[in-house]
Amino acid sequence: MRFLFAILFGSYLFAASVLYQLQDINDTEIANSPFDIVVTAFSKDVTVDKNLTDLNLKLLHDKNKTVLCYLSIGEAADYMPYFKHEWIDENGMPNDNAPAWLGNENPEWEGDYKVRFWYGQWYEEYLKPLLEKIINSGFDGVYLDIVDGYEYWADSDNYTDYGGVEKLLEGDPINDENLSANRMIDLIVKISTYAKSKNPQFLIVPQNALKIITYDYRNLYFEHIDGVGLESLFYNETKPQNYKYRLSLAKKFKQNGKFVLVTDYVDDGSGFVGENKERIIDFLTKALKNGFYPYVSDTSRLLKSINKISFKLAPHFNIFTNKFLNRYNIGIGSGEGIDFVGEDNSTVWFDVIDLMLKDSELNTTYYNNIKDYNLSMMEKIKSNLTNADFLVLWLTNGWEEGWFNTEKLQNFLDHNKTLIFNYYYFGDVMGGDEGFEYVLLHKDEYLKNSIKVGEFLSKLKGNIAVVMEPEFNKVWIKDKTKAKKFASILSKAIENIKSKADVLISIGLMDTGRRDGNYKFEDINEWNISSNVISYLEDKLDFITISELVSDFHKDTSKFPQNFVVKHTYDETYLDKRIANWSSFLNQKYMVPVLLGYIAIPEDSWNDLNGDNQVQQNEILKNGWINNSFRVYYHLKRDKKELFEKGLVGFAPMALFDDPQHDINGYQYLSNNEYHIGLIHTDALDGVDLHRKGKFFLKSKNSITLLDVIYSNNEYQVFEKGWNLVSLNKEMNLSLFPFIWTYKYGKWYLKTTLDINHTFENIDNIEENRGYWVYSDGFYITGFKYKNIDINLTKGWNLVNKTDDNSKIMWKYDRGIWYYKGNYDIDYEKFYYLTHQEGVWVYK
């Protein structure tokens, strides 16, 4: 039993997961679950009317489960075999036949009766025989409930003389909580002493009643227990509660070497979305950061079945403590070394890490040897790129450790950045109908290489992730038999890597859904095909990686190897929304975070002048698609709260520099745009030059670069052609827009650059807390400065800037689509967050 071993030797080797289930028990289901610790009843029908349990404890132990048996020591239950119904009158009250230790029924739990737990008869005749059965059956410990029963008997309000229901008997600890608490401690000491005399490794785990340690003047409690269980620590069902005092007590258990199990009943049954998801994640994060072992249960508190969300999340607890997976990150993809031509025509390898760390040096003798080296341009790039959170590097078939400068990689990690390695061993060669046979043929070399990957990464210390086979979802994974075999190979490779190195593990998907002109109609069937592999690996995955390559035109994969081309419009792709929906789909299905591991948006467009459906050089319009790069990156950055809500933990452009060698002599999916996969354009020629010279320019619009939009701390604002519902600031050049409207105090106001007659009142000045309808003649991006100004809403409709007001109805408008937030269930896409740049209709 893995967990039991860790406890006995005082080493908490992992974040254990807990299952707390007392009804409708299926031991086979529990054995096949991912939980390490199981708190359950003695038998499947809850009672202990057997000498041995009917649970298959051997099966559970064979699956490394530590199994604790629930035992109430502060209440008696009428379904237990010891309970005699002749003790109870027709009103459910104890009568003259009842033993002296039996108190009245718990009004919150029908059939459960308070007991005077300090009576020797209660322990000797009832608890001790139950405990013996539990020990003899092979349970690993007991989970003692109603320990807080001591509070009940000390409270005078529970006695008839003070309006309660209990008759005051001689020896009752009325108004003496210290006495009552120490009587409970004595009972637990008895239980522990007896149990450990039978089995020294038997675990004693009381539930709740943390305050009891404040009465333990004899220092017995910690000596005789192994851990503690808590309920409703951070939430009272769906409501947050003040947990500081109980948390401080729970920490004392940890400080005294005891493990802490926490069950919060926070799942309202609405699924892993919205407020329910936010609440569940908050509970798990708080519990795990305090070193506790958590279980998410549903708000019914009945503990009747395995909670589905807990089942999914149990193998993935590092999600909630890993800094990379708990925030929205923006990174960059690259080779660690970027190849430039030297003055002597040698190759000068520029280390991209020098652009990402503030304390690195760019003005070196080595770098100054780059032909046409532009130091000031490099420094400008660095001023943005130091804000990047992570770097994506590639391990392709044939990779060597010498490709990397491990000293610089470690320095990068020491700066609290994250390294992600795309392990692309099989690469494109596993595509096509014969790709599966290729995988089988090279399986042994692949598995051997995975050990090499683990050994290499073991030399690095920090936050590192490995993405297994980015773009793995090739055509043959539709065959479930082949997919399962492929998953088994990946599983072994993951085990090889994890046996050597402490890294996060992901798997990479390429978007193969159809693009039919409306982002709402992605091909969910296509996205689901990857489950043929992921379903066998999901317990091993810390996150899922997705990738997007999209441009105005690309090769028609259905007609490969011919050079026929498919052309797209931005409206067909609407890429940031597509990414949001795909992330949400995967996050809800697998309940792990999603990373946009790379995205490439080449900027050229194409006009098929001769109608042959093939690209000629004279048909390419340079920078014809640059607007779409700005659109996508702007929204991926601006809408980070919304995207994080949908499960996306960040994104990385595929490359920093356009690459003249990308897919040389291979199948260029992006056709003549294949070179343009980066953020910086160089003077190298696609497929002609092997390396870059120092002449390059930053892809830009209105003097704003893609690097500025993605990495700088400045805010920007995009105006689409047509109507935009936005906020404005006074420093903008508003003469660019022919129409600007706003609405306040029940009236419309207008500002126009056109010489037209109108009867509307003029907009005399821009109010930075107001929303505006702005008409733009074309795509435009500009800087944005925001001042946080309070908003006073009037009764009725208000057109304002971002508001935190909990109004009944809110509407926003983005690229031709309305979004809704409010208390009414209406058929419009919902939104959760607003940004400074947006305007919004609010009804008060």
Summary of the structure (lengths in Angstrom):
residues: 844
radius of gyration: 32.5
end to end distance: 59.0
largest distance: 105.9
contacts: 2712
relative contact order: 0.06
helix: 34%
strand: 25%
